[in-house]
Amino acid sequence: MTLLVDNNGDLIERPKTLEVNGVRYMIDPVYQDTRFVNDVITTLATVIDIRDCQPDITGDWIQQCIESYKQNDDVFQVQFLRGILFLGGQDGCSLSADAKSTLAGFGTQCHWFLKGHQSIQPLPGPYVLINGVLHEPLRLYADTHAAFFMATRNPQRTELPGDNHGYVEVPVPSRLRSSRSQLPLSCIRVGVKDNFDLREKSQSAPCIQRILDLGAFIVGKTKLCAFAQWEEPTEAIEYTSPWSARADGFQSSGGSSNGSGAAIAAYDWLDITIGSDTYWELVDPEQREMAKKFANEVALALRIPLKSFSLKEMWERNPPEDASDQSLEKYMIKANMWFDDYHAFDDFRQQHWEQYHKAPYLTPPTRVAWDFGKSIAESDRDEAARKVQIFRAWFRAQFFQDSQPLSIMPIENTVPRYRDDPPE
């Protein structure tokens, strides 16, 4: 047993790990209060749902099942077939002679039939069977692009050690679990930007709790820039900026959601990352070739029609009454919210003074933003908020009257920008 001391001074146990064929796993006792078999045995095992093939299990069916597991799941390996728990078998269900021969070829040494009427039924996929209790192996992937602050196991922090560069290992669940789950996002692997609350006992940020309730698996908290300002890698003072997977690998990963962007671009074992944005979608509404290509792929995948539009032209044809004859750019030019960007941290600055007797150190982008924010009057902020609300109402009236569209808008023109280039 390995113990750690957490930030509160309490002793906690470091998660157990396992290595199979050079692949590392974290072992999670997901069914720790339930003994599925009475045998005192410790072995790699796989739960296979046989409700669709009983009463006789054939060698061909076993072969097809295992090939499907190997093709569709990056957590499963054939070594997990050392022991097999057949789920859903009824009285009289048995293995045919060719099925036993097939399993022997995969190294299976023991098997059990779990009755379908049991109150707790494990989901299909690989496990570690320890004295009759099933433990879930979560495959550990190295965060080679330094995109994550920490790894989680939905939603607890894992306390897994990092390497000497501070990179973490990220645990992911077997995709085979979703085959019998009733939740639409079951086993979908999600990375979450570190400005969203992720807590136990259903106390996460509402948008995060929603996807947790739908079955998503939060694998970790992704990096962001200091105070969520836009930082270029040369301005990242406290920690290494994520490494971009694009082009030659040395492009800038600037932007407040840089960890989420770097992770989803780099890792094919990750399904979704969540970032955040505030106002950039208002400043560059023109269509770009990259956005068009992405929109075409989304429309094809979702089988929905695709329609191009220009906010600038739509505004000119039908502006809100408050805008008079002003263009969209002119109307929104002073609709900034920098007042709150500064004053939202009033309590933080006061507490920092009280505890450390000095002002907090600020990275250059935050220093510029705060200097600008404290120069803005609250009345100007209120006027900016009013204009944003008018734009929001106008936007909804244009697009959300008779349908629920998915809109895709680029935020900048992309050109090569290297991570060692200082900002202009």
C-alpha positions as CSV (number, residue, x, y, z in Angstrom):
1,M,0.0,0.0,0.0
2,T,1.2,3.5,-0.9
3,L,0.0,6.4,1.2
4,L,0.0,10.1,0.3
5,V,-0.7,13.2,2.4
6,D,-3.3,15.5,0.8
7,N,-3.6,19.3,1.0
8,N,-5.5,19.0,4.3
9,G,-2.8,16.8,5.9
10,D,-5.0,13.7,5.7
11,L,-3.6,10.3,4.7
12,I,-5.0,8.9,1.4
13,E,-4.2,5.7,-0.5
14,R,-2.6,6.1,-3.9
15,P,-4.5,4.1,-6.5
16,K,-3.3,0.6,-7.3
17,T,-1.8,0.2,-10.8
18,L,-1.4,-2.8,-13.1
19,E,0.7,-3.4,-16.2
20,V,-0.3,-5.8,-18.9
21,N,1.9,-6.1,-22.1
22,G,3.5,-2.8,-21.3
23,V,0.1,-1.0,-20.9
24,R,-0.5,0.6,-17.5
25,Y,-3.9,0.6,-15.8
26,M,-5.3,2.1,-12.6
27,I,-7.5,-0.4,-10.7
28,D,-10.8,0.9,-9.3
29,P,-12.9,-1.3,-7.0
30,V,-16.1,-0.3,-8.7
31,Y,-18.1,-3.2,-7.2
32,Q,-16.2,-3.5,-3.9
33,D,-19.3,-4.5,-1.8
34,T,-20.3,-7.3,-4.1
35,R,-18.8,-10.8,-4.5
36,F,-19.7,-12.2,-7.9
37,V,-17.9,-15.5,-7.5
38,N,-17.2,-17.5,-4.3
39,D,-13.8,-18.7,-5.4
40,V,-10.8,-17.1,-3.6
41,I,-9.0,-16.2,-6.8
42,T,-7.1,-13.2,-8.3
43,T,-7.0,-13.1,-12.0
44,L,-7.6,-10.9,-15.1
45,A,-11.2,-11.4,-16.2
46,T,-13.8,-10.3,-18.7
47,V,-17.5,-10.0,-18.4
48,I,-19.3,-11.2,-21.6
49,D,-23.0,-10.6,-22.0
50,I,-24.6,-13.8,-23.5
51,R,-28.2,-12.9,-23.4
52,D,-28.3,-12.7,-27.1
53,C,-26.8,-16.1,-27.8
54,Q,-28.1,-18.5,-25.1
55,P,-28.7,-21.3,-24.4
56,D,-25.7,-22.7,-26.4
57,I,-22.6,-20.7,-26.8
58,T,-20.6,-21.6,-29.9
59,G,-17.0,-21.1,-30.8
60,D,-17.9,-18.9,-33.8
61,W,-19.9,-16.6,-31.5
62,I,-17.1,-16.4,-29.0
63,Q,-14.6,-15.6,-31.8
64,Q,-16.8,-12.8,-33.2
65,C,-17.4,-11.4,-29.7
66,I,-13.7,-11.2,-28.9
67,E,-12.8,-9.7,-32.3
68,S,-15.4,-7.0,-31.7
69,Y,-13.9,-6.3,-28.3
70,K,-10.4,-6.0,-29.7
71,Q,-11.6,-3.7,-32.5
72,N,-13.8,-1.4,-30.5
73,D,-12.0,-1.0,-27.2
74,D,-8.5,0.2,-26.4
75,V,-8.7,-0.9,-22.8
76,F,-9.4,-4.6,-23.5
77,Q,-6.6,-7.1,-24.2
78,V,-6.8,-10.8,-24.8
79,Q,-5.0,-11.4,-21.5
80,F,-8.2,-10.3,-19.7
81,L,-9.7,-13.5,-21.0
82,R,-7.8,-15.5,-18.4
83,G,-11.1,-15.7,-16.5
84,I,-14.6,-15.1,-18.0
85,L,-17.9,-14.2,-16.3
86,F,-20.8,-15.0,-18.6
87,L,-23.6,-12.5,-17.8
88,G,-27.3,-13.4,-18.3
89,G,-27.0,-17.1,-18.6
90,Q,-30.1,-19.1,-17.6
91,D,-30.3,-22.6,-16.2
92,G,-29.0,-25.1,-18.7
93,C,-26.9,-22.6,-20.5
94,S,-23.6,-24.2,-21.5
95,L,-20.4,-23.9,-23.6
96,S,-20.2,-26.1,-26.7
97,A,-17.1,-28.1,-27.3
98,D,-15.8,-25.7,-30.0
99,A,-16.5,-22.8,-27.7
100,K,-14.3,-24.4,-25.0
101,S,-11.6,-25.0,-27.6
102,T,-11.8,-21.4,-28.7
103,L,-11.5,-20.1,-25.2
104,A,-8.6,-22.4,-24.5
105,G,-6.8,-20.9,-27.5
106,F,-7.2,-17.5,-25.9
107,G,-5.7,-18.7,-22.6
108,T,-9.0,-18.9,-20.6
109,Q,-8.4,-21.0,-17.4
110,C,-11.8,-20.5,-15.6
111,H,-15.3,-19.3,-16.2
112,W,-18.5,-18.6,-14.3
113,F,-22.2,-18.0,-15.2
114,L,-23.8,-15.0,-13.6
115,K,-27.6,-15.3,-13.5
116,G,-29.6,-12.6,-15.2
117,H,-31.8,-12.1,-12.1
118,Q,-29.0,-10.9,-9.8
119,S,-29.7,-7.5,-8.2
120,I,-26.4,-6.1,-9.3
121,Q,-25.0,-6.9,-12.7
122,P,-21.6,-5.8,-13.9
123,L,-21.3,-4.1,-17.3
124,P,-19.5,-6.0,-20.1
125,G,-15.7,-5.5,-20.5
126,P,-12.4,-6.2,-18.9
127,Y,-11.9,-6.4,-15.1
128,V,-9.5,-7.6,-12.4
129,L,-11.1,-10.2,-10.2
130,I,-9.7,-10.1,-6.7
131,N,-11.1,-12.6,-4.2
132,G,-14.4,-12.6,-5.9
133,V,-14.7,-8.8,-6.2
134,L,-14.5,-7.1,-9.6
135,H,-12.2,-4.2,-10.0
136,E,-12.3,-1.9,-13.1
137,P,-9.1,-1.4,-15.0
138,L,-8.8,2.2,-16.3
139,R,-6.2,2.5,-19.0
140,L,-3.6,5.1,-18.3
141,Y,-2.5,7.4,-21.2
142,A,0.5,9.7,-20.9
143,D,-0.4,13.4,-21.3
144,T,2.5,13.8,-23.8
145,H,1.3,17.3,-24.8
146,A,1.0,18.7,-21.3
147,A,-2.7,19.5,-21.8
148,F,-4.0,18.4,-18.3
149,F,-3.5,19.9,-14.9
150,M,-4.8,16.8,-13.2
151,A,-6.4,13.4,-13.9
152,T,-9.7,12.5,-12.4
153,R,-11.9,9.4,-12.1
154,N,-15.3,10.8,-12.5
155,P,-15.1,13.2,-10.6
156,Q,-12.5,12.5,-7.9
157,R,-8.9,13.4,-8.3
158,T,-6.8,10.3,-8.9
159,E,-3.6,11.3,-7.0
160,L,-1.6,9.5,-9.7
161,P,2.0,10.6,-9.7
162,G,3.3,12.6,-12.6
163,D,6.7,12.2,-14.3
164,N,9.7,14.5,-13.8
165,H,8.3,17.0,-16.3
166,G,5.0,17.3,-14.3
167,Y,3.0,15.5,-17.0
168,V,0.1,13.3,-15.7
169,E,-1.3,9.9,-16.6
170,V,-5.0,10.1,-17.7
171,P,-7.3,7.1,-16.8
172,V,-10.0,6.1,-19.4
173,P,-12.7,3.5,-19.0
174,S,-13.5,0.6,-21.3
175,R,-15.8,1.5,-24.1
176,L,-17.5,-1.9,-23.8
177,R,-19.4,-0.7,-20.7
178,S,-21.7,1.3,-22.9
179,S,-23.1,-1.7,-24.7
180,R,-25.6,-2.4,-21.9
181,S,-25.9,1.1,-20.3
182,Q,-29.1,3.0,-20.6
183,L,-27.3,6.3,-20.4
184,P,-26.7,8.1,-23.8
185,L,-23.2,9.4,-23.0
186,S,-22.0,6.2,-21.3
187,C,-18.2,5.9,-21.3
188,I,-17.8,9.0,-23.4
189,R,-14.4,10.4,-22.3
190,V,-14.4,14.1,-21.5
191,G,-11.7,16.6,-20.5
192,V,-13.0,19.7,-18.7
193,K,-11.4,23.1,-18.5
194,D,-10.2,23.9,-15.0
195,N,-12.5,26.9,-14.6
196,F,-15.6,24.6,-14.2
197,D,-16.4,23.1,-10.8
198,L,-16.0,19.4,-10.7
199,R,-17.2,18.0,-7.4
200,E,-18.6,14.8,-5.8
201,K,-22.1,14.3,-4.6
202,S,-23.7,16.0,-7.7
203,Q,-22.2,19.4,-6.8
204,S,-20.4,20.1,-10.1
205,A,-21.1,23.0,-12.3
206,P,-24.6,22.5,-13.8
207,C,-23.4,22.0,-17.4
208,I,-20.8,19.5,-16.2
209,Q,-23.3,17.7,-13.9
210,R,-25.7,17.4,-16.8
211,I,-23.2,15.3,-18.8
212,L,-22.2,13.3,-15.8
213,D,-25.8,12.4,-15.2
214,L,-26.0,11.3,-18.8
215,G,-23.1,8.9,-18.3
216,A,-20.0,10.8,-19.5
217,F,-16.7,10.0,-17.8
218,I,-14.6,13.0,-16.8
219,V,-11.0,12.0,-17.3
220,G,-9.3,15.2,-16.1
221,K,-9.1,19.0,-15.8
222,T,-7.4,20.7,-18.7
223,K,-5.0,23.6,-18.5
224,L,-6.1,27.2,-19.0
225,C,-4.3,30.6,-19.0
226,A,-3.9,32.6,-15.8
227,F,-7.2,34.2,-14.9
228,A,-8.5,32.8,-18.2
229,Q,-6.8,35.5,-20.2
230,W,-5.3,34.9,-23.6
231,E,-1.7,34.0,-23.1
232,E,0.9,33.0,-25.6
233,P,3.3,30.2,-24.5
234,T,6.1,32.8,-23.8
235,E,3.8,34.5,-21.3
236,A,2.9,31.3,-19.4
237,I,4.8,31.9,-16.2
238,E,3.6,29.3,-13.6
239,Y,3.5,26.2,-15.8
240,T,4.3,24.9,-19.2
241,S,1.8,25.9,-21.9
242,P,0.3,22.9,-23.7
243,W,2.0,21.6,-26.8
244,S,0.0,21.9,-30.1
245,A,-0.4,18.7,-32.1
246,R,-0.8,20.7,-35.3
247,A,1.8,21.0,-38.1
248,D,5.3,20.6,-36.8
249,G,4.3,20.5,-33.2
250,F,5.8,23.9,-32.3
251,Q,2.8,26.1,-33.1
252,S,1.4,28.4,-30.5
253,S,-1.2,27.0,-28.1
254,G,-2.3,30.5,-27.1
255,G,-5.9,31.0,-25.8
256,S,-7.6,30.6,-22.5
257,S,-8.9,27.1,-23.4
258,N,-5.5,26.0,-24.7
259,G,-5.5,22.8,-22.7
260,S,-8.8,21.6,-24.0
261,G,-7.8,22.5,-27.6
262,A,-4.4,20.8,-27.4
263,A,-5.9,17.6,-25.8
264,I,-8.7,17.0,-28.3
265,A,-6.3,17.7,-31.2
266,A,-3.6,15.4,-29.9
267,Y,-5.4,12.4,-28.3
268,D,-7.5,9.9,-30.3
269,W,-8.4,8.2,-27.0
270,L,-10.3,11.3,-25.9
271,D,-13.8,12.0,-27.2
272,I,-14.7,15.5,-26.1
273,T,-13.1,18.5,-24.3
274,I,-15.0,21.4,-22.9
275,G,-13.6,25.0,-23.0
276,S,-15.2,28.3,-22.5
277,D,-15.5,31.6,-24.4
278,T,-16.8,35.0,-23.6
279,Y,-17.0,37.5,-26.5
280,W,-14.6,36.6,-29.3
281,E,-17.4,35.2,-31.4
282,L,-18.7,38.8,-31.8
283,V,-15.5,40.3,-33.3
284,D,-14.8,38.1,-36.3
285,P,-18.1,36.8,-37.8
286,E,-16.8,36.2,-41.4
287,Q,-16.8,32.7,-42.7
288,R,-13.3,31.1,-43.2
289,E,-12.3,28.1,-45.2
290,M,-11.4,26.1,-42.1
291,A,-14.8,26.6,-40.6
292,K,-16.5,25.7,-43.8
293,K,-14.6,22.4,-44.0
294,F,-15.4,21.6,-40.4
295,A,-19.1,22.5,-40.9
296,N,-19.3,20.2,-43.9
297,E,-17.9,17.3,-41.8
298,V,-20.3,18.0,-39.0
299,A,-23.3,18.3,-41.4
300,L,-22.3,15.0,-43.0
301,A,-21.9,13.2,-39.7
302,L,-25.2,14.4,-38.2
303,R,-27.1,14.2,-41.5
304,I,-28.3,17.8,-41.3
305,P,-28.5,20.5,-43.9
306,L,-25.7,23.1,-44.1
307,K,-26.4,26.8,-44.7
308,S,-23.8,29.6,-44.9
309,F,-24.6,33.0,-43.4
310,S,-22.9,36.3,-42.7
311,L,-23.9,38.1,-39.4
312,K,-22.7,41.4,-41.0
313,E,-25.0,41.1,-44.0
314,M,-28.0,39.9,-41.9
315,W,-27.5,42.8,-39.5
316,E,-27.4,45.3,-42.5
317,R,-30.6,43.9,-43.8
318,N,-32.5,43.7,-40.6
319,P,-30.8,45.5,-37.6
320,P,-32.4,45.8,-34.2
321,E,-34.2,49.1,-33.6
322,D,-31.6,50.2,-31.1
323,A,-28.8,50.1,-33.6
324,S,-30.3,52.7,-36.0
325,D,-28.0,52.8,-39.0
326,Q,-24.9,51.5,-37.2
327,S,-23.0,48.5,-38.5
328,L,-22.6,45.5,-36.3
329,E,-18.9,46.3,-35.7
330,K,-19.7,49.9,-34.8
331,Y,-22.6,49.0,-32.6
332,M,-20.6,46.4,-30.6
333,I,-17.2,48.1,-30.6
334,K,-17.5,49.4,-27.0
335,A,-19.6,46.5,-25.7
336,N,-16.8,45.1,-23.6
337,M,-17.2,43.6,-20.1
338,W,-13.7,44.4,-18.8
339,F,-15.1,46.1,-15.7
340,D,-16.1,42.7,-14.3
341,D,-12.9,41.2,-15.5
342,Y,-11.1,43.3,-12.9
343,H,-13.7,43.8,-10.1
344,A,-14.7,40.1,-10.0
345,F,-11.3,39.6,-8.2
346,D,-11.7,42.4,-5.6
347,D,-12.0,39.8,-2.8
348,F,-9.1,37.8,-4.1
349,R,-6.8,40.8,-4.1
350,Q,-7.8,41.8,-0.6
351,Q,-7.4,38.2,0.7
352,H,-4.0,38.0,-1.0
353,W,-2.8,41.2,0.7
354,E,-4.0,40.0,4.1
355,Q,-2.3,36.7,3.8
356,Y,0.9,37.6,1.9
357,H,1.3,41.3,2.5
358,K,1.8,42.0,-1.2
359,A,-0.1,42.1,-4.5
360,P,-0.4,38.9,-6.5
361,Y,2.0,38.5,-9.4
362,L,0.3,39.0,-12.7
363,T,1.3,37.7,-16.1
364,P,1.5,40.4,-18.8
365,P,-1.9,39.7,-20.4
366,T,-3.7,39.8,-17.0
367,R,-1.8,43.0,-16.0
368,V,-3.0,44.7,-19.2
369,A,-6.6,43.4,-18.8
370,W,-6.8,44.5,-15.2
371,D,-5.3,48.0,-15.9
372,F,-7.9,48.5,-18.6
373,G,-10.7,47.0,-16.5
374,K,-10.3,49.3,-13.5
375,S,-10.4,52.3,-15.9
376,I,-14.0,51.5,-17.0
377,A,-16.9,53.0,-15.2
378,E,-19.7,50.7,-14.0
379,S,-22.2,52.7,-16.1
380,D,-20.2,51.9,-19.2
381,R,-20.2,48.2,-18.2
382,D,-24.0,48.4,-17.8
383,E,-24.4,49.9,-21.3
384,A,-22.2,47.2,-22.7
385,A,-24.3,44.5,-21.0
386,R,-27.4,46.1,-22.4
387,K,-26.0,45.9,-26.0
388,V,-25.0,42.3,-25.5
389,Q,-28.5,41.5,-24.5
390,I,-29.9,43.3,-27.5
391,F,-27.5,41.4,-29.8
392,R,-28.5,38.1,-28.1
393,A,-32.2,38.7,-28.6
394,W,-31.6,39.7,-32.2
395,F,-29.4,36.6,-32.8
396,R,-32.1,34.3,-31.4
397,A,-34.8,35.9,-33.5
398,Q,-32.8,35.3,-36.6
399,F,-31.9,31.7,-36.0
400,F,-34.0,30.1,-33.3
401,Q,-37.6,30.8,-34.2
402,D,-38.5,27.5,-35.9
403,S,-35.6,25.3,-35.3
404,Q,-32.6,24.5,-33.0
405,P,-29.6,25.1,-35.3
406,L,-26.0,24.3,-34.6
407,S,-23.9,27.4,-35.5
408,I,-20.2,27.3,-36.2
409,M,-18.2,30.6,-36.3
410,P,-14.4,31.0,-36.4
411,I,-12.7,33.3,-34.0
412,E,-9.7,34.4,-36.0
413,N,-7.7,34.0,-39.2
414,T,-5.2,31.2,-38.6
415,V,-1.6,31.7,-39.8
416,P,1.6,29.9,-38.6
417,R,2.5,31.3,-35.2
418,Y,5.3,29.6,-33.3
419,R,5.3,29.0,-29.5
420,D,8.6,30.9,-29.0
421,D,7.4,34.0,-30.8
422,P,6.6,36.8,-28.3
423,P,3.2,38.5,-28.8
424,E,3.1,41.6,-30.9
